[in-house]
Amino acid sequence: MVNGLDGWQEKVRETHLSTLAARPQTAPWFSRAYGHQRWTQSHRAAESQGPQALVSLGGTSRLTPVTAIGRLKTRSEFVFVKGGTRFATPSLVLQARQRPNATFDPGIARFGFTATKRLGGAVVRNRARRRLKEAVRLTASSRAREGYDYVLIARGGAVQRPFTEVIKDLQRALIKVHEPSTGRRHRKPPSA
C-alpha cells in the first residue's frame, strides 16, 4: 500500500520477471532452397519434403525432377547463362543454359534475378524481383530442369500485370527455352 497525493491508499501491482529465458530454443531449420546455402543443418531435405513424383500426360517426363532451387550469386554465373537460350514474354526475359558440372548438384536448378534501372526506382525493381521469385517458387519444381541455370530479367509487365499472368509467362518461357532450336534466327534481308 502506498499513500497517494490525496491521502488515499493505493495498491501497487508490480511483478518481478526473470531476465533469463525459460529454456534454450533450437535454431530454426531451413531447407536448402530457402536457407543459407552453406549453413544448412543437413545437406539433404527431410524425406517427406519435396515435390511428388511427376506424372506426365504428354508422354515426355524427366527421370529426375528438380527437388531444390538454388541461387545464382556471382557475376560470372550470370554471364555464363547469358550465352544460352532465351525467351521473352511481356513480364520477363528468361535465359537458360545447362551447367557443365551438373553432376555435382543433382536435382538442383539454379535461378538468378535481375531488374535494370530502366524498369524504375529501387522500390519498383525490388517489387518486380519479389514477384519473379514467388513465381519461380510456385512453378520451378514442375517446369525447370535439373542441371540448368536460369536468369530472369524483369520487364515492365512483372509489376503491372496480374500475378497469374506473370506465372503463365514464366511457365511458357520455361517450356520454350527447352524446345529444340528451329534455326529461325536468320532474318530476311531488306528488299531495296
GROMACS elastic network, one bead per residue, 0.5 to 0.9 nm:
[ bonds ]
;  ai    aj funct       b0    kb
    1     9     6  0.60197   500
    1    10     6  0.55837   500
    1    12     6  0.65186   500
    2     8     6  0.83269   500
    2     9     6  0.54182   500
    2    10     6  0.53554   500
    2    11     6  0.65019   500
    2    12     6  0.71473   500
    3     6     6  0.80661   500
    3     7     6  0.59139   500
    3     8     6  0.59207   500
    3    10     6  0.64420   500
    4     7     6  0.52680   500
    4     8     6  0.52995   500
    4     9     6  0.57480   500
    4    10     6  0.65104   500
    5     8     6  0.73334   500
    6     9     6  0.87520   500
   17    20     6  0.88125   500
   18    21     6  0.78068   500
   18    22     6  0.89144   500
   20    23     6  0.85407   500
   21    24     6  0.68443   500
   25    28     6  0.88171   500
   26    29     6  0.87490   500
   29    35     6  0.79694   500
   29    40     6  0.73530   500
   29    41     6  0.67762   500
   29    42     6  0.88367   500
   30    33     6  0.78711   500
   30    34     6  0.60674   500
   30    36     6  0.78709   500
   30    40     6  0.66246   500
   30    41     6  0.78627   500
   31    34     6  0.56856   500
   31    35     6  0.57654   500
   31    36     6  0.86000   500
   31    37     6  0.89658   500
   31    40     6  0.69131   500
   31    41     6  0.84670   500
   31    42     6  0.81772   500
   31    43     6  0.87563   500
   31    44     6  0.79371   500
   31    45     6  0.59808   500
   31    46     6  0.85440   500
   31    68     6  0.86220   500
   32    35     6  0.54079   500
   32    36     6  0.68802   500
   32    37     6  0.59295   500
   32    38     6  0.86753   500
   32    39     6  0.88530   500
   32    40     6  0.64131   500
   32    42     6  0.85251   500
   32    43     6  0.76306   500
   32    44     6  0.77144   500
   32    45     6  0.73168   500
   32    68     6  0.68934   500
   32    69     6  0.77700   500
   32    70     6  0.76366   500
   33    36     6  0.82330   500
   33    37     6  0.78757   500
   33    67     6  0.88953   500
   33    68     6  0.54635   500
   33    69     6  0.50268   500
   33    70     6  0.59434   500
   33    71     6  0.83590   500
   34    37     6  0.83330   500
   34    69     6  0.82720   500
   34    70     6  0.86352   500
   35    38     6  0.86482   500
   35    39     6  0.75641   500
   35    40     6  0.66589   500
   36    39     6  0.53939   500
   36    40     6  0.63438   500
   37    40     6  0.63319   500
   37    70     6  0.81041   500
   37    71     6  0.87513   500
   38    41     6  0.89568   500
   39    42     6  0.86402   500
   40    43     6  0.66295   500
   40    44     6  0.88984   500
   41    44     6  0.88364   500
   42    45     6  0.70077   500
   42    46     6  0.87579   500
   44    47     6  0.84565   500
   45    48     6  0.81012   500
   45    49     6  0.62848   500
   45    50     6  0.77218   500
   45    68     6  0.88956   500
   46    49     6  0.54235   500
   46    50     6  0.83008   500
   47    50     6  0.78017   500
   49    52     6  0.88580   500
   49    67     6  0.88539   500
   50    66     6  0.87930   500
   50    67     6  0.57206   500
   50    68     6  0.77104   500
   50   141     6  0.86224   500
   51    54     6  0.80060   500
   51    65     6  0.81939   500
   51    66     6  0.82479   500
   51    67     6  0.66787   500
   51   141     6  0.69290   500
   51   142     6  0.82380   500
   52    55     6  0.88856   500
   53    64     6  0.89397   500
   53    65     6  0.75533   500
   54    61     6  0.72750   500
   54    62     6  0.79890   500
   54    63     6  0.89297   500
   54    64     6  0.89798   500
   54    65     6  0.71561   500
   54   142     6  0.74375   500
   55    59     6  0.88716   500
   55    61     6  0.72731   500
   56    59     6  0.56770   500
   56    60     6  0.63678   500
   56    61     6  0.56565   500
   56    62     6  0.89494   500
   57    60     6  0.78361   500
   57    61     6  0.87068   500
   58    61     6  0.80137   500
   61    64     6  0.87775   500
   61    65     6  0.88758   500
   62    65     6  0.62672   500
   62   145     6  0.79593   500
   64    67     6  0.85622   500
   64   106     6  0.83759   500
   64   107     6  0.66270   500
   64   145     6  0.85135   500
   64   146     6  0.74044   500
   65   107     6  0.62176   500
   65   108     6  0.86712   500
   65   141     6  0.71031   500
   65   142     6  0.74383   500
   65   143     6  0.89552   500
   65   144     6  0.83003   500
   65   145     6  0.70382   500
   65   146     6  0.67470   500
   66    69     6  0.74574   500
   66   106     6  0.82909   500
   66   108     6  0.55556   500
   66   109     6  0.63871   500
   66   140     6  0.76621   500
   66   141     6  0.52945   500
   66   142     6  0.73808   500
   66   143     6  0.84904   500
   66   144     6  0.67417   500
   66   145     6  0.61983   500
   66   146     6  0.52780   500
   66   147     6  0.87759   500
   67   106     6  0.86278   500
   67   107     6  0.51338   500
   67   108     6  0.61759   500
   67   109     6  0.82835   500
   67   141     6  0.65573   500
   67   146     6  0.83311   500
   68   107     6  0.63376   500
   68   109     6  0.67399   500
   68   110     6  0.84325   500
   68   141     6  0.75677   500
   68   146     6  0.88984   500
   69   107     6  0.86179   500
   69   108     6  0.57136   500
   69   109     6  0.53194   500
   69   110     6  0.56053   500
   69   111     6  0.70873   500
   69   136     6  0.87253   500
   69   137     6  0.79296   500
   69   140     6  0.76479   500
   69   141     6  0.78749   500
   70   108     6  0.63678   500
   70   109     6  0.59486   500
   70   111     6  0.61201   500
   70   112     6  0.86540   500
   70   149     6  0.88543   500
   71   109     6  0.83442   500
   71   112     6  0.57440   500
   71   113     6  0.86916   500
   71   149     6  0.87353   500
   72    75     6  0.84547   500
   72    77     6  0.61781   500
   72    78     6  0.68833   500
   72   110     6  0.60648   500
   72   111     6  0.55869   500
   72   113     6  0.80672   500
   72   149     6  0.77000   500
   72   150     6  0.82497   500
   72   151     6  0.80758   500
   73    76     6  0.86029   500
   73    77     6  0.69710   500
   73    78     6  0.77729   500
   73   112     6  0.70101   500
   74    77     6  0.54225   500
   74    78     6  0.67319   500
   74    79     6  0.89029   500
   75    78     6  0.51458   500
   75    79     6  0.61482   500
   75    80     6  0.85780   500
   76    79     6  0.50327   500
   76    80     6  0.60618   500
   76    81     6  0.87518   500
   77    80     6  0.51329   500
   77    81     6  0.65084   500
   77    82     6  0.88390   500
   77   112     6  0.87291   500
   77   149     6  0.83704   500
   78    81     6  0.53329   500
   78    82     6  0.64000   500
   78   112     6  0.71834   500
   78   149     6  0.87268   500
   78   150     6  0.85351   500
   78   151     6  0.69080   500
   79    82     6  0.50452   500
   79    83     6  0.71740   500
   80    83     6  0.59270   500
   80    84     6  0.77415   500
   80    97     6  0.78031   500
   80    99     6  0.89555   500
   80   149     6  0.88926   500
   81    84     6  0.54855   500
   81    85     6  0.82746   500
   81    95     6  0.64281   500
   81    96     6  0.58767   500
   81    97     6  0.52460   500
   81    98     6  0.81426   500
   81    99     6  0.87287   500
   81   149     6  0.64772   500
   81   150     6  0.67306   500
   81   151     6  0.68751   500
   82    85     6  0.78424   500
   82    86     6  0.82451   500
   82    95     6  0.63916   500
   82    96     6  0.76405   500
   82    97     6  0.78974   500
   82   151     6  0.79665   500
   83    86     6  0.89047   500
   83    95     6  0.83534   500
   83    96     6  0.84298   500
   83    97     6  0.73765   500
   84    95     6  0.64247   500
   84    96     6  0.54759   500
   84    98     6  0.79364   500
   85    94     6  0.82695   500
   85    95     6  0.56476   500
   85    96     6  0.54007   500
   85    97     6  0.64949   500
   85   177     6  0.59239   500
   85   178     6  0.81875   500
   85   181     6  0.89289   500
   86    93     6  0.69509   500
   86    94     6  0.54276   500
   86    96     6  0.62726   500
   86    97     6  0.89355   500
   86   173     6  0.82910   500
   86   176     6  0.84475   500
   86   177     6  0.60082   500
   87    92     6  0.85484   500
   87    93     6  0.57724   500
   87    94     6  0.53232   500
   87    95     6  0.66328   500
   87    96     6  0.88302   500
   87   173     6  0.58006   500
   87   174     6  0.83848   500
   87   176     6  0.67706   500
   87   177     6  0.61526   500
   88    91     6  0.80795   500
   88    92     6  0.61072   500
   88    94     6  0.62940   500
   88    95     6  0.87294   500
   88   169     6  0.88166   500
   88   173     6  0.71693   500
   89    92     6  0.53532   500
   89    93     6  0.60521   500
   89    94     6  0.82216   500
   89   155     6  0.84635   500
   89   157     6  0.86834   500
   89   169     6  0.60246   500
   89   170     6  0.80490   500
   89   172     6  0.84642   500
   89   173     6  0.71939   500
   90    93     6  0.81391   500
   90   155     6  0.68015   500
   90   156     6  0.74046   500
   90   157     6  0.54720   500
   90   158     6  0.77353   500
   90   161     6  0.86700   500
   90   166     6  0.84836   500
   90   169     6  0.75007   500
   91   153     6  0.86932   500
   91   154     6  0.63282   500
   91   156     6  0.60313   500
   91   159     6  0.77133   500
   91   160     6  0.83566   500
   91   161     6  0.73482   500
   91   165     6  0.83671   500
   91   166     6  0.61621   500
   91   169     6  0.69082   500
   91   170     6  0.84809   500
   92   132     6  0.83622   500
   92   152     6  0.63407   500
   92   153     6  0.54705   500
   92   155     6  0.50092   500
   92   156     6  0.80638   500
   92   157     6  0.73136   500
   92   158     6  0.64626   500
   92   166     6  0.80372   500
   92   169     6  0.74665   500
   92   170     6  0.75299   500
   92   173     6  0.87064   500
   93   151     6  0.80218   500
   93   152     6  0.57375   500
   93   153     6  0.50236   500
   93   154     6  0.66581   500
   93   155     6  0.72538   500
   93   170     6  0.88548   500
   93   173     6  0.80134   500
   94   150     6  0.68248   500
   94   151     6  0.57932   500
   94   153     6  0.65027   500
   94   154     6  0.89748   500
   94   170     6  0.78236   500
   94   173     6  0.63756   500
   94   174     6  0.75681   500
   94   177     6  0.77816   500
   95   149     6  0.82424   500
   95   150     6  0.55434   500
   95   151     6  0.50813   500
   95   152     6  0.65546   500
   95   153     6  0.81914   500
   95   173     6  0.89857   500
   95   177     6  0.75475   500
   96   148     6  0.66922   500
   96   149     6  0.56927   500
   96   151     6  0.65330   500
   96   152     6  0.89545   500
   96   174     6  0.85622   500
   96   177     6  0.66581   500
   96   178     6  0.83145   500
   97   147     6  0.87310   500
   97   148     6  0.55941   500
   97   149     6  0.54819   500
   97   150     6  0.67007   500
   97   177     6  0.89775   500
   98   101     6  0.87764   500
   98   102     6  0.76194   500
   98   145     6  0.89446   500
   98   146     6  0.85975   500
   98   147     6  0.58196   500
   98   149     6  0.60867   500
   98   150     6  0.87684   500
   99   102     6  0.52511   500
   99   103     6  0.89047   500
   99   147     6  0.56485   500
   99   148     6  0.55422   500
   99   149     6  0.65176   500
  100   103     6  0.82419   500
  100   147     6  0.81428   500
  101   104     6  0.60771   500
  101   105     6  0.79241   500
  101   147     6  0.78879   500
  102   105     6  0.55935   500
  102   106     6  0.66076   500
  102   107     6  0.89537   500
  102   108     6  0.83637   500
  102   146     6  0.77274   500
  102   148     6  0.75142   500
  103   106     6  0.57154   500
  103   147     6  0.74106   500
  105   108     6  0.58191   500
  105   109     6  0.85955   500
  105   146     6  0.84484   500
  105   147     6  0.72053   500
  106   109     6  0.87077   500
  106   146     6  0.67580   500
  106   147     6  0.69237   500
  107   145     6  0.82220   500
  107   146     6  0.50776   500
  107   147     6  0.71535   500
  108   145     6  0.80639   500
  108   146     6  0.51132   500
  108   147     6  0.61846   500
  108   148     6  0.78865   500
  109   140     6  0.82326   500
  109   141     6  0.87616   500
  109   144     6  0.67223   500
  109   145     6  0.62928   500
  109   147     6  0.56783   500
  109   148     6  0.53307   500
  109   149     6  0.59767   500
  109   150     6  0.76659   500
  110   146     6  0.84096   500
  110   147     6  0.79578   500
  110   148     6  0.65880   500
  110   150     6  0.61538   500
  110   151     6  0.85468   500
  111   133     6  0.88235   500
  111   136     6  0.82874   500
  111   148     6  0.86970   500
  111   149     6  0.59011   500
  111   151     6  0.56903   500
  111   152     6  0.74385   500
  112   149     6  0.79196   500
  112   150     6  0.61804   500
  112   152     6  0.61945   500
  112   153     6  0.85472   500
  113   129     6  0.63271   500
  113   132     6  0.75699   500
  113   133     6  0.75623   500
  113   150     6  0.86098   500
  113   151     6  0.57912   500
  113   153     6  0.61399   500
  113   154     6  0.76677   500
  114   125     6  0.83791   500
  114   128     6  0.89130   500
  114   129     6  0.68048   500
  114   151     6  0.75376   500
  114   152     6  0.63356   500
  114   154     6  0.63177   500
  115   118     6  0.81664   500
  115   119     6  0.67270   500
  115   120     6  0.88617   500
  115   125     6  0.56099   500
  115   126     6  0.79239   500
  115   128     6  0.72823   500
  115   129     6  0.68330   500
  115   152     6  0.85089   500
  115   153     6  0.57381   500
  115   154     6  0.50216   500
  115   155     6  0.74215   500
  116   119     6  0.57063   500
  116   120     6  0.77906   500
  116   125     6  0.73374   500
  116   153     6  0.79726   500
  116   154     6  0.76246   500
  116   155     6  0.85669   500
  117   120     6  0.54790   500
  117   121     6  0.65878   500
  117   122     6  0.79010   500
  117   125     6  0.74616   500
  118   121     6  0.83310   500
  119   124     6  0.72518   500
  119   125     6  0.65113   500
  119   128     6  0.88964   500
  119   154     6  0.78003   500
  119   155     6  0.66458   500
  119   156     6  0.61788   500
  120   123     6  0.78431   500
  120   124     6  0.56408   500
  120   125     6  0.62469   500
  120   156     6  0.88329   500
  121   124     6  0.54458   500
  121   125     6  0.62214   500
  121   126     6  0.86387   500
  122   125     6  0.50691   500
  122   126     6  0.59734   500
  122   127     6  0.84488   500
  123   126     6  0.52570   500
  123   127     6  0.61453   500
  123   128     6  0.86477   500
  124   127     6  0.51204   500
  124   128     6  0.61819   500
  124   129     6  0.86868   500
  124   159     6  0.73282   500
  125   128     6  0.51299   500
  125   129     6  0.62585   500
  125   130     6  0.86636   500
  125   154     6  0.80185   500
  125   159     6  0.85639   500
  126   129     6  0.50804   500
  126   130     6  0.61109   500
  126   131     6  0.86105   500
  127   130     6  0.50959   500
  127   131     6  0.62030   500
  127   132     6  0.86378   500
  127   158     6  0.85593   500
  127   159     6  0.68543   500
  128   131     6  0.52238   500
  128   132     6  0.62504   500
  128   133     6  0.86608   500
  128   154     6  0.62657   500
  128   155     6  0.80576   500
  128   156     6  0.83576   500
  128   157     6  0.87383   500
  128   158     6  0.54302   500
  128   159     6  0.52941   500
  129   132     6  0.50948   500
  129   133     6  0.60845   500
  129   134     6  0.86298   500
  129   152     6  0.87881   500
  129   153     6  0.86335   500
  129   154     6  0.69171   500
  129   158     6  0.82406   500
  130   133     6  0.50900   500
  130   134     6  0.62510   500
  130   135     6  0.86328   500
  131   134     6  0.52118   500
  131   135     6  0.62080   500
  131   136     6  0.86923   500
  131   158     6  0.70204   500
  131   159     6  0.75672   500
  131   163     6  0.75370   500
  131   166     6  0.81519   500
  132   135     6  0.50066   500
  132   136     6  0.61865   500
  132   137     6  0.85936   500
  132   152     6  0.75437   500
  132   153     6  0.89197   500
  132   154     6  0.75397   500
  132   158     6  0.71925   500
  132   166     6  0.77022   500
  132   167     6  0.83358   500
  132   170     6  0.85266   500
  133   136     6  0.51110   500
  133   137     6  0.61823   500
  133   138     6  0.87403   500
  134   138     6  0.62843   500
  134   139     6  0.87278   500
  134   167     6  0.89060   500
  135   138     6  0.52100   500
  135   139     6  0.61924   500
  135   140     6  0.80079   500
  135   163     6  0.80921   500
  135   164     6  0.88110   500
  135   166     6  0.71129   500
  135   167     6  0.53919   500
  135   170     6  0.72975   500
  136   139     6  0.52575   500
  136   140     6  0.50950   500
  136   141     6  0.83347   500
  136   167     6  0.80086   500
  136   170     6  0.76635   500
  137   140     6  0.59661   500
  137   141     6  0.75924   500
  138   141     6  0.74540   500
  138   142     6  0.86628   500
  138   167     6  0.80986   500
  139   142     6  0.58374   500
  139   143     6  0.62263   500
  139   144     6  0.78845   500
  139   167     6  0.73812   500
  139   170     6  0.78670   500
  139   171     6  0.68646   500
  140   143     6  0.51751   500
  140   145     6  0.83179   500
  140   170     6  0.89636   500
  140   171     6  0.83498   500
  140   174     6  0.85139   500
  141   144     6  0.61241   500
  141   145     6  0.83205   500
  142   145     6  0.84557   500
  143   171     6  0.67886   500
  143   174     6  0.62308   500
  143   175     6  0.70981   500
  144   148     6  0.78183   500
  144   150     6  0.88110   500
  144   171     6  0.89906   500
  144   174     6  0.64557   500
  144   175     6  0.84100   500
  145   148     6  0.59880   500
  145   149     6  0.88686   500
  145   174     6  0.89311   500
  145   178     6  0.87840   500
  146   149     6  0.85505   500
  152   170     6  0.89919   500
  154   157     6  0.78852   500
  154   158     6  0.59423   500
  154   159     6  0.85250   500
  155   158     6  0.56237   500
  155   159     6  0.79234   500
  156   159     6  0.60306   500
  156   160     6  0.64672   500
  156   161     6  0.83241   500
  157   161     6  0.50120   500
  157   162     6  0.85295   500
  157   166     6  0.76850   500
  158   161     6  0.61168   500
  158   162     6  0.83919   500
  158   163     6  0.80243   500
  158   165     6  0.89581   500
  158   166     6  0.63070   500
  159   162     6  0.80526   500
  159   163     6  0.84461   500
  159   166     6  0.88727   500
  160   163     6  0.87838   500
  161   164     6  0.82644   500
  161   165     6  0.63998   500
  161   166     6  0.67606   500
  162   165     6  0.54236   500
  162   166     6  0.66676   500
  163   166     6  0.50030   500
  163   167     6  0.63608   500
  163   168     6  0.87034   500
  164   167     6  0.51274   500
  164   168     6  0.62920   500
  164   169     6  0.86670   500
  165   169     6  0.60851   500
  165   170     6  0.86042   500
  166   169     6  0.50298   500
  166   170     6  0.62605   500
  166   171     6  0.86746   500
  167   170     6  0.51298   500
  167   171     6  0.61913   500
  167   172     6  0.86231   500
  168   171     6  0.50754   500
  168   172     6  0.61076   500
  168   173     6  0.84862   500
  169   172     6  0.52100   500
  169   173     6  0.60748   500
  169   174     6  0.86124   500
  170   173     6  0.50251   500
  170   174     6  0.60705   500
  170   175     6  0.86316   500
  171   174     6  0.51987   500
  171   175     6  0.63955   500
  171   176     6  0.87386   500
  172   175     6  0.52334   500
  172   176     6  0.61838   500
  172   177     6  0.87824   500
  173   176     6  0.50259   500
  173   177     6  0.61157   500
  173   178     6  0.87428   500
  174   177     6  0.56041   500
  174   178     6  0.68036   500
  175   178     6  0.56616   500
  175   179     6  0.66394   500
  176   179     6  0.52471   500
  176   180     6  0.85757   500
  177   180     6  0.81596   500
  177   181     6  0.87651   500
  178   181     6  0.85553   500
  179   182     6  0.87356   500
  181   184     6  0.78757   500
  182   185     6  0.83278   500
  183   186     6  0.73281   500
  184   187     6  0.76554   500
  186   189     6  0.89745   500
  187   190     6  0.87603   500
  188   191     6  0.84792   500
